Amino acid sequence: MYRSKPVTRKNLADRLGIEPKYIEQIGSKQLFRVRRALRIELYSYYTLVGHTDMSGVWILTTIKYSPTTSKQLSQFANRLRQSGFIITYQEV
């Protein structure tokens, strides 16, 4: 079975061309929240899987991910809902 190499905050920062201080790892796995000027983006490894424009609405993609990533996204979405955020899904 193929497994992706672990991604660090620095790896993702280098790939995106930003400073690591704008990246927060969510949990102990490969899910990262990236603060940009006008929105927050959610990455799994190097893949953009969701974003918000600070309006209280999160948009998550409907791509089929690995079981681990899918579980993490589901847990993240549940925590957002409990905090009062609205979750929508976007087909890609």
C-alpha positions as CSV (number, residue, x, y, z in Angstrom):
1,M,0.0,0.0,0.0
2,Y,1.3,3.4,-0.9
3,R,1.6,6.0,1.9
4,S,2.3,9.6,1.4
5,K,5.4,11.0,3.1
6,P,4.4,13.1,6.2
7,V,4.1,16.8,5.5
8,T,5.4,19.3,8.1
9,R,4.3,22.9,8.5
10,K,7.6,24.0,7.0
11,N,7.1,21.7,3.9
12,L,3.6,23.2,3.3
13,A,4.9,26.8,3.9
14,D,7.7,26.3,1.4
15,R,5.2,24.8,-1.2
16,L,2.7,27.7,-0.7
17,G,5.4,30.4,-0.4
18,I,4.3,31.7,3.0
19,E,5.8,31.7,6.5
20,P,5.2,28.7,8.7
21,K,3.7,30.9,11.4
22,Y,0.5,31.2,9.3
23,I,0.0,27.4,9.3
24,E,-1.6,25.5,12.2
25,Q,-1.6,21.7,12.3
26,I,-5.0,20.3,13.3
27,G,-4.7,17.2,15.4
28,S,-1.8,14.9,15.1
29,K,-2.3,14.0,11.4
30,Q,-1.8,15.7,8.0
31,L,-4.6,18.4,8.3
32,F,-3.5,22.0,8.3
33,R,-5.3,25.4,8.7
34,V,-3.6,28.1,6.7
35,R,-4.3,31.8,7.4
36,R,-4.3,34.0,4.3
37,A,-5.2,37.7,4.0
38,L,-8.9,37.3,3.3
39,R,-9.6,33.7,4.1
40,I,-8.6,30.6,5.9
41,E,-7.7,27.5,3.9
42,L,-7.8,23.8,4.9
43,Y,-5.1,21.5,3.5
44,S,-4.7,17.7,3.7
45,Y,-1.1,17.0,2.9
46,Y,-0.6,19.5,-0.1
47,T,-4.2,19.3,-1.3
48,L,-6.7,22.2,-0.7
49,V,-9.8,20.6,0.8
50,G,-11.7,23.5,2.1
51,H,-11.8,27.2,2.9
52,T,-13.8,30.1,4.6
53,D,-14.0,33.7,3.8
54,M,-14.4,34.6,7.5
55,S,-18.2,34.8,7.1
56,G,-18.9,31.8,9.3
57,V,-19.4,29.5,6.3
58,W,-16.9,26.8,5.6
59,I,-16.8,25.2,2.1
60,L,-15.4,21.7,2.0
61,T,-14.7,19.7,-1.2
62,T,-16.4,16.4,-2.0
63,I,-13.3,14.6,-3.3
64,K,-13.0,11.0,-2.1
65,Y,-10.0,10.9,0.3
66,S,-8.2,8.2,2.2
67,P,-10.1,6.9,5.2
68,T,-7.8,8.8,7.6
69,T,-8.3,12.1,5.8
70,S,-12.0,11.6,5.5
71,K,-12.3,10.8,9.2
72,Q,-10.3,14.0,10.1
73,L,-12.4,16.2,7.8
74,S,-15.6,14.7,9.3
75,Q,-14.3,15.4,12.8
76,F,-13.2,18.9,11.8
77,A,-16.7,19.6,10.3
78,N,-18.4,18.4,13.4
79,R,-16.3,20.6,15.6
80,L,-17.1,23.6,13.4
81,R,-20.9,22.8,13.5
82,Q,-20.7,22.6,17.3
83,S,-19.1,26.1,17.3
84,G,-21.9,27.5,15.2
85,F,-20.3,27.5,11.8
86,I,-22.2,26.6,8.7
87,I,-20.7,23.8,6.5
88,T,-21.4,23.5,2.8
89,Y,-19.9,21.1,0.3
90,Q,-18.6,21.9,-3.2
91,E,-18.1,19.3,-5.9
92,V,-14.8,19.4,-7.7
